[in-house]
Every structure is written in C-alpha cells, then in structure tokens.
Amino acid sequence: MVKVKKEFFDKIVLHYIWITIVVFTLMIISPVLSFLTKTPFYHLQSYLGIFGALLLAVDVLLQRTVFKAKYVYLLYLISFIALIATVRTREFGIKDNLFSIAWATISFSLFYSISARIEKEEFIKTMDMYIHLLFLIWSIACLVSIAQFFMDIGYTYVINPLAEDVSIARQGFLQNRLFGIFDPINHAAYISLMLFILTLYEFRKKRKFKWLYSIPAVLFVVHIILSGSRSAKFSLLICSFIGFFLLYRSHFKKVNFKRTVIALVLSACFMVGVYYSIRVYSNGLSTISSLLNTNNSKPSDKDVLDRNEDLKDNFSNNRLAIWKDYLDNYREFGVIGLSPGNYMKYIAKNQPNLYIVQYVKTNFPEKFAAGAIYHTHNGYLKVFVSTGYIGILSLLAFLLLSFKDNFLYVKRITHVQDLYVFSFLIVISGLISAIFDQGIFFMENTPAFFFWMFAGLIMNGFIPELVNTKKSV
C-alpha cells in the first residue's frame, strides 16, 4: 500500500514538472500572455509555484526523495543564502525575492531530483507525450514568427499591462532581428535550441515516420538564425561538436588515443560545416525574403542578417562594461550577496553613477521606474551578486563535482545511450546561455526548467551506473 502511494505521488510530481514546462512555454509567447492578462489564468505561474511548494513539503515530510539527488545539498545552500540575503536587503522588498527563491528551490528539489524518484523508462514514456505537445506549440509560434520575417512585419506594444514594467516590447522583424511573437527574444532562441536537440533525439529513436521531425527541426533552426542570438548560435556550434564526438565515439567497442584524436578532428570538421551551413542558410533566407518584398516600399535591412556587422564597434553589446561595473563592486556583495530580487534596487540606490544604472535610467525610464537597471548578463555573475562568496563557491563546487562524474562516466562507458548524449547537450546549452545572459540560475523559465530536469537525469539516472557496472550501456 505504501509503495502504491509512493508511485502515485511520484507520478504526480513527474506530470507537474512537465505541465509547468508547457505553461511557462506558452507564457513566453506574447499573444498568449496578453490574452491571459484578461483572464483568471494570468496567475497560473504563481498557482503552479504554490502547488510545487506543497509537493515539496509532502516529500520532505513523507519520502525525503528530494535529498537523495547527487550534490543537491550544495544547491539548497544557494537557496538558503539567498534567503538570508533577502533579510539583509529587506528594505527594498521581499515579494520578488521569495518568488525567485521559491522557484529556484522547486527547480533543485523537484526538477533536478525527478530522476531520483522515477525510473528512466517511465521518464521517457512521459517525456514523449509532453515533448510532442511542445513541438506542436512551438512550431506554430515559430512558423508565425518566420512569416513575419518574410512579410517584413514589425511592431511594438505593451505585452503585459499588469506587470510593474509596462515598457513597450519589440515584436516581429525589427532592427535586423526577428523578435517574432516571443518575449524575451534570447529565452525564445534557447527554447528553440533545446527543442531542436530533442527533435534529433526523437529522430534517432523512432523507426517510423522519422521524417516528420525534420519539420519542427527546420523551423527551430530557422528561428535561431533569424533571432540574431549569437549566444544560441554559438551554443549550437559547441553542441554540434560535443554531440558528434560522443555519437561517433560510441561506434567503437574500445577507445584508444588514436581513435579519440580521430573523433576530435572529425567533430571539429563537423562543427565547421555547421558554421558555414548557418551562414549559407542565413544568406538564403535573406535573399528569398528580399525577392518576396521587391514591391515593398518599407525600408528593410534584411540583406544584413549578421548582427556582428551591426555591433562591430560594440561587439560585446555592452556586456564588457556591464560585467566591469558589477565586478568592480564585488565588496558590496560580501559573504551572502544582495539577493536575486533586490540587487538592482540596492545598486541603484548605493551606486547611482554606475553605467549599469545611468544607461537604463536614461534610455529606459519605464524600466528604471520599475526598479530595473542593467542585469548582470551572466548567470554565474548573478549568483555571485545575489548570494555572495558562499553562493558562488557552492555553485562552482556543484559544477566541478558534476563535471568530474560525467568525465568518469564517459571515460568508462564507451557506448553511451542517445538519451544521455542529448540530455548532456541540453545541459551544455544551458551552461553556455549563462555565460552571455542571466541563463538558468534564479530564473523561472523553460530553458532553466529543461536544464535542471536533464541535469538531474544525467546525475541521478545515468551517473549511478558507474557504481553498479563497468560494462557499456
């Protein structure tokens, strides 16, 4: 009876995390979010957060599975320090911090720990159901966005009039980038990248109608290219290198130095091929669009889709200046940081002359009035700013220990399963996203949820095999 109840509860948690991913994916689609602001479902994210907290509480009281995931205590320490930092900066508010910390804790406890409670076979079965729904939803949204590019449609409007920040958002094709019907643009690009990785996994797994996965795969790649997200394209290149290396290496029963070198060289060649394919694809899309709009009198810069040209005098797109401002004030962060929800307000008050403050105050007064300055544009830096030395050292320890385990796993198990390979690629894409944007830490969005879920699958579903067997899988 106890076992039946445990299995039932575990399935509830499994479906909860997938439903959460679907809901958060829908709410990054601008028309969906705008519609929901007029309905009681607008607070669905908060309701899911409350339900997730209840599931966590039940597990802590009855099962304690959330404490069984590898190195999860290091993650919980980050949440705890963020909570202490909230007390430190309480004069700037508590609500935003509690929301962010609650979702971070849910990500660590339920998403990252899901594979500690669910067998891989059950996980795969449930994933197949939800992932195809996500393919459908995101393909439609990408198709509409790509149509905006070809029809040269661009506009602005306030997507969420109920938010504190009511500044207008760019949509469609504007300023040489396809914002499409998404907001924010970089999160959308990484959703396309992660879903593209999953289409490849499904393609390799299925025996019938494999060609159907080429449809969403093409749409997702086109969206990544047209979005102008250099981070997502860079991540795609790195993932192509790592994915090819792991899959090619799996063909050998035994791996020696010579075969490893060959695999690395071929992987590098494959990555270069992907790079030039993206360039050719981008030029082709631009040419087709120009032909379709020969009679359009509206000025367009589609003949220059490469953002590197637009940013040639500011290649980092202000990131170097942003990072410098934050790092120059490392003493302010201290041992416990400034909290994930209040660090902007704290810096705006105590360091009002910084570039990260003045730029937003001058150019985006609505955002500044809502308490925003330039965010860190680096997820690792955000952890440092939010949770100080204790938080960043805990995160680095978690990442180093996880890297060590995965290195030993790949070294010992030559023929790795496809699920491990593509899960690993999603994790890598998430880690890369955190280099150039806020990424996956103290973020409640689809890329962050994907990252923690698949990181958990690797660490709790595959890594334990090192203890149980030395044979190939």
C-alpha positions as CSV (number, residue, x, y, z in Angstrom):
1,M,0.0,0.0,0.0
2,V,2.8,2.4,0.9
3,K,4.6,1.5,-2.4
4,V,1.4,2.2,-4.4
5,K,1.1,5.6,-2.7
6,K,4.7,6.5,-3.3
7,E,4.4,5.6,-7.0
8,F,1.2,7.6,-7.3
9,F,2.9,10.7,-5.7
10,D,6.0,10.3,-7.8
11,K,3.8,10.3,-11.0
12,I,2.1,13.5,-9.8
13,V,5.5,15.2,-9.4
14,L,6.5,14.0,-12.9
15,H,3.4,15.3,-14.6
16,Y,3.6,18.5,-12.5
17,I,7.1,19.4,-13.9
18,W,6.1,18.7,-17.5
19,I,2.8,20.7,-17.1
20,T,4.9,23.6,-15.6
21,I,7.2,23.5,-18.6
22,V,4.3,23.6,-21.0
23,V,2.6,26.5,-19.2
24,F,5.8,28.6,-19.0
25,T,6.5,27.9,-22.6
26,L,3.0,29.2,-23.6
27,M,3.6,32.3,-21.5
28,I,6.7,33.3,-23.4
29,I,4.5,33.6,-26.5
30,S,3.4,37.2,-26.4
31,P,-0.2,36.9,-27.7
32,V,-0.9,34.1,-25.2
33,L,0.4,36.1,-22.3
34,S,-1.5,39.2,-23.5
35,F,-4.7,37.1,-23.6
36,L,-4.1,35.6,-20.2
37,T,-3.8,39.1,-18.6
38,K,-7.6,39.4,-19.2
39,T,-8.4,36.1,-17.5
40,P,-8.1,34.4,-14.1
41,F,-5.3,32.2,-15.6
42,Y,-2.9,35.1,-15.6
43,H,-1.6,34.0,-12.1
44,L,-1.2,30.4,-13.3
45,Q,2.6,30.6,-12.7
46,S,2.0,31.6,-9.1
47,Y,-0.5,28.7,-8.6
48,L,2.0,26.3,-10.0
49,G,4.6,27.6,-7.6
50,I,2.3,27.1,-4.7
51,F,1.4,23.6,-5.8
52,G,5.1,22.8,-6.3
53,A,5.8,24.1,-2.7
54,L,3.1,21.8,-1.4
55,L,4.6,18.8,-3.3
56,L,8.0,19.7,-1.8
57,A,6.5,19.9,1.7
58,V,4.8,16.5,1.3
59,D,8.0,14.9,0.1
60,V,10.1,16.3,2.9
61,L,7.6,15.0,5.5
62,L,6.9,11.6,4.0
63,Q,9.6,10.5,1.5
64,R,12.6,12.8,1.6
65,T,13.5,11.9,-2.0
66,V,14.4,15.5,-2.7
67,F,17.5,14.9,-0.5
68,K,18.7,11.9,-2.5
69,A,19.9,13.6,-5.6
70,K,23.6,14.0,-6.1
71,Y,25.2,17.1,-4.6
72,V,21.7,18.7,-4.2
73,Y,22.7,20.0,-0.7
74,L,25.1,22.4,-2.5
75,L,22.1,23.8,-4.4
76,Y,19.9,24.0,-1.3
77,L,22.7,26.0,0.3
78,I,22.5,28.6,-2.5
79,S,18.7,29.0,-1.9
80,F,19.3,29.3,1.9
81,I,22.0,32.0,1.4
82,A,19.6,33.9,-1.0
83,L,17.0,33.8,1.8
84,I,19.5,35.3,4.3
85,A,20.4,38.0,1.7
86,T,16.7,38.8,1.4
87,V,16.7,39.7,5.1
88,R,19.8,41.8,4.5
89,T,18.2,43.8,1.8
90,R,14.6,43.7,3.1
91,E,14.2,47.5,2.8
92,F,13.9,47.0,-0.9
93,G,11.1,44.4,-0.6
94,I,10.6,40.7,-0.1
95,K,8.0,39.6,-2.6
96,D,10.3,39.4,-5.7
97,N,12.9,37.5,-3.7
98,L,10.5,35.0,-2.3
99,F,9.1,34.3,-5.8
100,S,12.6,33.8,-7.3
101,I,14.0,31.7,-4.4
102,A,10.8,29.6,-4.3
103,W,11.2,28.7,-7.9
104,A,14.9,28.1,-7.6
105,T,14.2,25.7,-4.7
106,I,11.5,23.9,-6.7
107,S,13.9,23.6,-9.6
108,F,16.5,22.0,-7.3
109,S,14.1,19.8,-5.4
110,L,11.5,18.6,-7.9
111,F,13.1,19.2,-11.4
112,Y,16.7,18.2,-10.6
113,S,15.6,15.4,-8.3
114,I,12.9,13.9,-10.6
115,S,15.2,11.1,-11.8
116,A,16.0,10.1,-8.2
117,R,12.3,9.1,-7.9
118,I,11.3,8.0,-11.4
119,E,12.9,5.2,-13.5
120,K,14.3,6.2,-16.8
121,E,11.7,4.1,-18.7
122,E,8.8,6.0,-17.0
123,F,10.6,9.3,-17.6
124,I,11.0,8.6,-21.3
125,K,7.4,7.5,-21.7
126,T,6.0,10.6,-20.1
127,M,8.5,12.9,-21.9
128,D,7.4,11.5,-25.3
129,M,3.8,12.6,-24.6
130,Y,4.7,16.2,-23.5
131,I,7.6,16.8,-25.8
132,H,5.4,16.3,-28.9
133,L,2.9,18.8,-27.5
134,L,5.7,21.2,-27.1
135,F,6.9,20.5,-30.6
136,L,3.4,21.4,-31.9
137,I,3.0,24.6,-29.8
138,W,6.5,25.9,-30.5
139,S,6.4,25.0,-34.2
140,I,3.2,27.1,-34.7
141,A,4.7,30.0,-32.8
142,C,8.0,29.8,-34.9
143,L,6.0,29.5,-38.1
144,V,4.0,32.7,-37.4
145,S,7.3,34.5,-36.4
146,I,9.1,33.3,-39.5
147,A,6.1,34.5,-41.6
148,Q,6.6,37.9,-40.0
149,F,10.1,38.0,-41.2
150,F,9.2,37.1,-44.8
151,M,6.3,39.6,-44.8
152,D,8.5,42.3,-43.2
153,I,6.1,42.8,-40.3
154,G,7.4,44.7,-37.2
155,Y,5.6,46.4,-34.4
156,T,5.7,47.3,-30.7
157,Y,3.2,47.1,-27.9
158,V,2.9,46.5,-24.2
159,I,2.7,42.7,-23.9
160,N,1.8,42.6,-20.2
161,P,-0.1,45.7,-18.9
162,L,-0.3,44.1,-15.5
163,A,3.4,43.9,-14.9
164,E,5.5,46.5,-13.0
165,D,7.5,47.1,-16.1
166,V,5.0,48.4,-18.7
167,S,7.5,49.5,-21.3
168,I,6.8,48.5,-24.9
169,A,8.3,45.4,-26.4
170,R,9.5,44.8,-29.9
171,Q,7.7,42.1,-32.0
172,G,8.0,40.8,-35.5
173,F,11.1,41.8,-37.5
174,L,12.7,44.9,-36.3
175,Q,16.3,46.3,-36.1
176,N,17.7,43.4,-38.1
177,R,16.4,40.8,-35.6
178,L,13.3,38.5,-35.6
179,F,11.7,39.1,-32.3
180,G,8.6,37.2,-33.6
181,I,5.8,36.7,-31.2
182,F,8.1,35.9,-28.3
183,D,9.4,37.9,-25.3
184,P,12.2,37.8,-24.3
185,I,14.0,37.0,-27.5
186,N,17.0,35.2,-26.1
187,H,14.9,32.9,-23.9
188,A,12.9,32.0,-27.0
189,A,16.0,31.3,-29.0
190,Y,17.2,28.8,-26.4
191,I,13.8,27.1,-26.2
192,S,14.2,26.6,-30.0
193,L,17.7,25.2,-29.5
194,M,16.7,22.8,-26.7
195,L,13.7,21.6,-28.6
196,F,15.8,21.2,-31.7
197,I,18.1,18.9,-29.7
198,L,15.1,16.9,-28.6
199,T,13.9,16.5,-32.2
200,L,17.2,14.9,-33.0
201,Y,16.8,12.5,-30.1
202,E,13.3,11.6,-31.3
203,F,14.5,11.2,-34.9
204,R,17.2,8.7,-33.8
205,K,14.8,6.8,-31.6
206,K,11.8,6.4,-33.9
207,R,11.7,3.7,-36.6
208,K,8.6,5.0,-38.5
209,F,7.7,8.5,-39.8
210,K,11.2,9.8,-38.7
211,W,10.9,12.4,-41.5
212,L,8.2,14.2,-39.6
213,Y,10.7,15.5,-37.1
214,S,12.5,17.4,-39.8
215,I,9.6,19.9,-39.9
216,P,9.9,21.2,-36.4
217,A,13.7,20.8,-36.5
218,V,14.0,23.2,-39.6
219,L,11.6,25.7,-38.0
220,F,13.5,25.8,-34.8
221,V,16.9,26.3,-36.6
222,V,15.5,29.0,-38.8
223,H,14.1,30.8,-35.7
224,I,17.5,30.6,-34.0
225,I,19.2,32.1,-37.1
226,L,16.7,34.9,-37.6
227,S,16.6,35.8,-33.9
228,G,20.1,37.0,-34.2
229,S,21.0,35.4,-30.9
230,R,24.8,34.9,-31.2
231,S,24.8,33.1,-27.9
232,A,22.3,30.5,-29.2
233,K,24.2,30.0,-32.4
234,F,27.5,29.7,-30.6
235,S,25.8,27.1,-28.3
236,L,24.5,25.2,-31.4
237,L,28.1,25.0,-32.7
238,I,29.5,23.7,-29.4
239,C,26.7,21.2,-29.1
240,S,27.3,20.0,-32.6
241,F,31.0,19.3,-31.7
242,I,30.2,17.5,-28.5
243,G,27.3,15.6,-29.9
244,F,29.2,14.4,-32.9
245,F,32.1,13.4,-30.7
246,L,30.0,11.3,-28.3
247,L,27.9,9.6,-31.0
248,Y,30.9,8.8,-33.3
249,R,32.9,7.5,-30.3
250,S,30.1,5.2,-29.4
251,H,30.7,3.2,-32.6
252,F,33.9,1.8,-31.1
253,K,33.9,-1.1,-28.7
254,K,37.2,0.1,-27.3
255,V,38.6,3.6,-27.5
256,N,42.3,4.4,-27.6
257,F,44.3,7.6,-28.1
258,K,44.3,7.3,-31.9
259,R,40.6,6.9,-32.1
260,T,40.0,9.7,-29.7
261,V,42.1,12.1,-31.8
262,I,40.2,11.0,-35.0
263,A,36.9,11.6,-33.3
264,L,38.0,15.1,-32.1
265,V,39.3,16.0,-35.6
266,L,36.1,14.8,-37.3
267,S,34.0,16.6,-34.7
268,A,35.8,19.8,-35.4
269,C,35.2,19.4,-39.1
270,F,31.6,18.8,-38.5
271,M,31.3,21.9,-36.3
272,V,32.9,24.0,-39.1
273,G,30.5,22.5,-41.5
274,V,27.6,23.5,-39.3
275,Y,29.0,27.0,-39.0
276,Y,29.2,27.5,-42.8
277,S,25.8,25.9,-43.2
278,I,24.3,28.5,-40.9
279,R,26.0,31.3,-42.9
280,V,24.7,29.9,-46.2
281,Y,21.2,29.3,-44.7
282,S,21.1,32.9,-43.4
283,N,22.1,34.4,-46.8
284,G,19.5,32.2,-48.5
285,L,16.7,33.3,-46.1
286,S,17.7,36.9,-46.7
287,T,17.6,36.5,-50.5
288,I,14.2,34.8,-50.5
289,S,12.8,37.5,-48.3
290,S,14.1,40.3,-50.5
291,L,12.6,38.7,-53.6
292,L,9.2,38.4,-51.8
293,N,9.3,42.1,-50.9
294,T,10.6,43.7,-54.1
295,N,7.4,45.9,-54.2
296,N,7.5,46.9,-50.5
297,S,8.5,50.5,-50.1
298,K,9.2,50.0,-46.3
299,P,12.9,50.3,-45.6
300,S,14.4,46.9,-44.7
301,D,17.9,45.7,-43.7
302,K,17.3,42.0,-44.3
303,D,20.3,41.9,-46.6
304,V,22.4,42.2,-43.5
305,L,21.3,39.5,-41.1
306,D,24.6,39.2,-39.4
307,R,24.5,41.2,-36.1
308,N,28.3,41.2,-36.0
309,E,28.2,43.9,-38.6
310,D,25.8,46.0,-36.6
311,L,27.8,45.5,-33.5
312,K,31.3,45.9,-35.0
313,D,32.0,48.9,-32.7
314,N,30.4,47.2,-29.7
315,F,30.9,43.5,-30.2
316,S,30.0,42.5,-26.7
317,N,26.8,44.6,-26.9
318,N,27.7,46.4,-23.7
319,R,28.4,43.2,-21.8
320,L,32.1,44.1,-21.0
321,A,31.0,47.4,-19.5
322,I,28.2,45.7,-17.5
323,W,30.5,43.0,-16.2
324,K,33.2,45.5,-15.2
325,D,30.7,47.6,-13.2
326,Y,29.5,44.6,-11.3
327,L,32.9,43.1,-10.6
328,D,34.3,46.5,-9.6
329,N,31.8,46.5,-6.8
330,Y,32.5,43.0,-5.5
331,R,33.0,44.3,-2.0
332,E,29.3,45.2,-1.9
333,F,28.3,41.6,-2.4
334,G,30.1,40.3,0.7
335,V,29.7,36.8,2.0
336,I,25.9,36.4,1.4
337,G,25.2,38.8,-1.5
338,L,22.4,41.3,-2.3
339,S,19.6,38.7,-3.0
340,P,18.3,37.8,-6.5
341,G,15.3,40.2,-6.3
342,N,16.8,43.3,-4.7
343,Y,20.4,43.6,-6.1
344,M,19.3,46.0,-8.8
345,K,17.5,48.3,-6.4
346,Y,20.4,48.1,-3.9
347,I,22.9,49.1,-6.5
348,A,20.7,51.8,-8.0
349,K,20.5,53.4,-4.5
350,N,24.1,53.0,-3.4
351,Q,25.9,53.3,-6.7
352,P,23.7,55.7,-8.8
353,N,26.5,56.9,-11.1
354,L,27.4,53.5,-12.5
355,Y,27.0,52.8,-16.2
356,I,24.6,49.9,-15.5
357,V,22.3,52.4,-13.6
358,Q,22.6,55.5,-15.8
359,Y,22.1,53.7,-19.1
360,V,18.8,52.2,-18.1
361,K,17.7,55.4,-16.3
362,T,18.4,57.5,-19.5
363,N,17.2,55.1,-22.2
364,F,14.5,53.1,-20.5
365,P,12.9,55.3,-17.9
366,E,9.8,52.9,-17.5
367,K,12.1,50.0,-16.7
368,F,14.1,52.2,-14.2
369,A,10.9,53.3,-12.6
370,A,10.0,49.7,-12.1
371,G,13.3,49.1,-10.2
372,A,15.4,47.8,-13.1
373,I,19.0,48.5,-14.0
374,Y,21.2,46.6,-16.5
375,H,21.0,43.0,-15.2
376,T,24.2,41.0,-15.0
377,H,24.1,39.4,-18.4
378,N,25.9,36.5,-16.9
379,G,24.2,33.8,-14.8
380,Y,27.3,32.9,-12.8
381,L,27.9,36.6,-12.0
382,K,24.2,36.8,-11.0
383,V,24.7,34.1,-8.4
384,F,27.8,35.9,-7.1
385,V,25.9,39.2,-6.9
386,S,22.8,37.6,-5.3
387,T,24.4,35.1,-2.9
388,G,28.0,36.4,-2.4
389,Y,31.0,34.2,-1.9
390,I,29.2,31.4,-0.2
391,G,26.7,31.1,-3.1
392,I,29.2,31.2,-6.0
393,L,31.6,28.8,-4.3
394,S,28.7,26.4,-3.7
395,L,27.7,26.6,-7.4
396,L,31.3,26.1,-8.6
397,A,31.6,23.1,-6.3
398,F,28.4,21.6,-7.7
399,L,29.5,22.2,-11.3
400,L,33.1,20.8,-10.7
401,L,31.8,17.7,-9.0
402,S,29.2,17.1,-11.7
403,F,31.8,17.6,-14.4
404,K,34.1,15.1,-12.7
405,D,31.4,12.5,-12.5
406,N,30.4,12.9,-16.2
407,F,34.0,12.8,-17.3
408,L,34.5,9.5,-15.5
409,Y,31.2,8.2,-16.8
410,V,32.1,8.9,-20.5
411,K,35.6,7.6,-20.0
412,R,34.4,4.3,-18.5
413,I,31.3,3.7,-20.6
414,T,32.3,4.0,-24.3
415,H,28.9,3.3,-25.8
416,V,26.7,6.0,-24.2
417,Q,23.0,5.9,-24.7
418,D,21.4,8.5,-27.0
419,L,19.3,9.8,-24.1
420,Y,22.5,10.6,-22.2
421,V,24.0,12.4,-25.2
422,F,21.1,14.6,-26.0
423,S,20.4,15.3,-22.3
424,F,24.1,16.3,-21.9
425,L,23.7,18.7,-24.9
426,I,20.8,20.4,-23.3
427,V,22.8,20.9,-20.1
428,I,25.7,22.2,-22.1
429,S,23.4,24.7,-23.9
430,G,22.1,25.9,-20.6
431,L,25.6,26.4,-19.2
432,I,26.6,28.4,-22.3
433,S,23.5,30.5,-22.0
434,A,24.5,31.5,-18.5
435,I,27.8,33.0,-19.9
436,F,26.1,35.6,-22.0
437,D,22.7,36.2,-20.3
438,Q,21.1,35.5,-17.0
439,G,20.7,31.9,-18.1
440,I,19.5,29.2,-15.7
441,F,20.1,30.4,-12.1
442,F,17.3,32.1,-10.2
443,M,15.3,32.0,-13.4
444,E,11.8,30.6,-13.8
445,N,11.5,29.8,-17.5
446,T,11.5,26.9,-19.8
447,P,15.3,26.8,-20.6
448,A,16.0,26.8,-16.8
449,F,13.5,24.0,-16.2
450,F,14.9,22.0,-19.0
451,F,18.4,22.4,-17.7
452,W,17.7,21.3,-14.2
453,M,15.5,18.4,-15.3
454,F,18.0,17.0,-17.7
455,A,20.9,17.7,-15.4
456,G,19.1,15.6,-12.9
457,L,18.5,12.9,-15.4
458,I,22.3,12.7,-16.1
459,M,23.4,12.9,-12.5
460,N,20.7,10.7,-10.9
461,G,19.7,8.5,-13.8
462,F,23.0,7.7,-15.6
463,I,25.9,8.5,-13.2
464,P,24.8,5.9,-10.6
465,E,25.5,3.3,-13.3
466,L,29.2,3.9,-12.5
467,V,28.7,2.3,-9.1
468,N,26.6,-0.6,-10.4
469,T,28.5,-1.7,-13.5
470,K,31.6,-1.2,-15.5
471,K,30.1,-2.5,-18.7
472,S,29.0,-0.5,-21.7
473,V,25.4,0.6,-21.9
